[in-house]
Amino acid sequence: MAIKKIFSMYIKSNIFLFIIAIVIGIILGIILNKSNIKQVFTSKPLPPSYFSLANPPKESIIGKVEAATGDVEVTSRIATAPSALKSTSQILQGESLDTKSKGGISLNFANSETISLKKNSHIDLIQALKANIVVNQTMGNVDYLKTGNIPLSIISQNLLLDQISGEMEVSVDKSTNQVTASLLSGSAKAAFNDSNDNSQVVTLQKGDNYIFSNQTLSGTAQ
């Protein structure tokens, strides 16, 4: 009987200690959770974002309209459809230009480039920074005249053109999936990945006409 009584007291004592341990654990858990929540909400605020959908980076170069004739349309950074170009328009990074059947426009980027679109042409001004100007030309004939030291890259279908110096005319024919780069002066480089996914780089000089086929991923210089 004495042994049973001692054993019973021992069990009750352990159960009581176990319950106390659980209660203490719950209390500590609540305290730590509140502390973590307070730490999250009292942490330093994130630095402000300087990205703006409506405005390009402050250091971007503005393309000034030197001349425009006929029907020319511009798609702004926040527009969902193109609108008629105004005589006082400036072309910003992230905007697009379209010329119609009787349209043409010439843009000047100070100490960098003069870009002239002939009729039925389209370009996207992907980047206009002092580090590099990048243009995506999807159709038509565009003349690129280098007037400064800022690098210029032209993307046409799967062809990348880097203009080093001088003047170059790029023609994109969507019906044949061909891009023709004609070096009127200076030099440029043409780069692409061929059908075997090997990188190809070709140096172009004055008088070269480089024809790139987007179907066969190959190019020839004439």
JOURUR-V504763 format. One record per backbone hydrogen bond with DSSP energy under -0.5 kcal/mol. CO is the residue of the C=O (numbers start at 0). NH is the residue of the N-H. If there is no record, write none. Layout:
BEGIN
co->CO nh->NH
co->CO nh->NH
END
This chain:
BEGIN
co->0 nh->4
co->1 nh->5
co->2 nh->6
co->3 nh->7
co->4 nh->8
co->5 nh->9
co->6 nh->10
co->7 nh->11
co->8 nh->12
co->9 nh->13
co->10 nh->14
co->11 nh->15
co->12 nh->16
co->13 nh->17
co->14 nh->18
co->15 nh->19
co->16 nh->20
co->17 nh->21
co->18 nh->22
co->19 nh->23
co->20 nh->24
co->21 nh->25
co->22 nh->26
co->23 nh->27
co->24 nh->28
co->25 nh->29
co->26 nh->30
co->27 nh->31
co->28 nh->32
co->29 nh->33
co->30 nh->34
co->31 nh->35
co->32 nh->36
co->33 nh->37
co->34 nh->38
co->35 nh->39
co->36 nh->40
co->37 nh->41
co->39 nh->42
co->56 nh->59
co->61 nh->63
co->61 nh->109
co->62 nh->90
co->63 nh->65
co->63 nh->107
co->66 nh->105
co->68 nh->103
co->69 nh->71
co->70 nh->99
co->71 nh->84
co->72 nh->97
co->73 nh->75
co->73 nh->82
co->74 nh->95
co->75 nh->78
co->82 nh->73
co->85 nh->88
co->88 nh->64
co->89 nh->91
co->90 nh->62
co->91 nh->94
co->94 nh->124
co->95 nh->74
co->96 nh->122
co->97 nh->72
co->99 nh->102
co->99 nh->119
co->103 nh->68
co->104 nh->116
co->105 nh->65
co->105 nh->66
co->106 nh->114
co->107 nh->63
co->107 nh->109
co->108 nh->111
co->108 nh->112
co->110 nh->148
co->110 nh->149
co->111 nh->146
co->111 nh->147
co->112 nh->108
co->113 nh->115
co->113 nh->144
co->114 nh->106
co->114 nh->116
co->115 nh->142
co->116 nh->104
co->118 nh->140
co->120 nh->98
co->121 nh->137
co->121 nh->138
co->122 nh->96
co->123 nh->125
co->123 nh->135
co->124 nh->93
co->126 nh->133
co->127 nh->60
co->131 nh->128
co->132 nh->152
co->133 nh->125
co->133 nh->126
co->134 nh->136
co->134 nh->154
co->135 nh->123
co->135 nh->137
co->138 nh->121
co->139 nh->171
co->140 nh->117
co->141 nh->169
co->142 nh->115
co->142 nh->144
co->143 nh->145
co->143 nh->167
co->144 nh->113
co->150 nh->132
co->151 nh->162
co->152 nh->134
co->153 nh->155
co->153 nh->160
co->154 nh->136
co->155 nh->158
co->158 nh->155
co->159 nh->190
co->160 nh->153
co->160 nh->162
co->161 nh->163
co->161 nh->188
co->162 nh->151
co->164 nh->186
co->165 nh->145
co->166 nh->183
co->166 nh->184
co->167 nh->143
co->168 nh->181
co->169 nh->141
co->170 nh->172
co->170 nh->179
co->171 nh->139
co->171 nh->173
co->172 nh->176
co->172 nh->177
co->176 nh->213
co->177 nh->172
co->178 nh->211
co->179 nh->170
co->179 nh->181
co->180 nh->182
co->180 nh->209
co->181 nh->168
co->181 nh->183
co->182 nh->206
co->184 nh->166
co->185 nh->205
co->186 nh->163
co->186 nh->164
co->187 nh->203
co->188 nh->161
co->189 nh->201
co->190 nh->159
co->191 nh->193
co->191 nh->199
co->193 nh->196
co->197 nh->193
co->199 nh->191
co->201 nh->189
co->203 nh->187
co->204 nh->207
co->207 nh->182
co->207 nh->209
co->208 nh->210
co->208 nh->221
co->209 nh->180
co->209 nh->211
co->210 nh->219
co->211 nh->178
co->211 nh->213
co->212 nh->216
co->212 nh->217
co->217 nh->212
co->219 nh->210
END
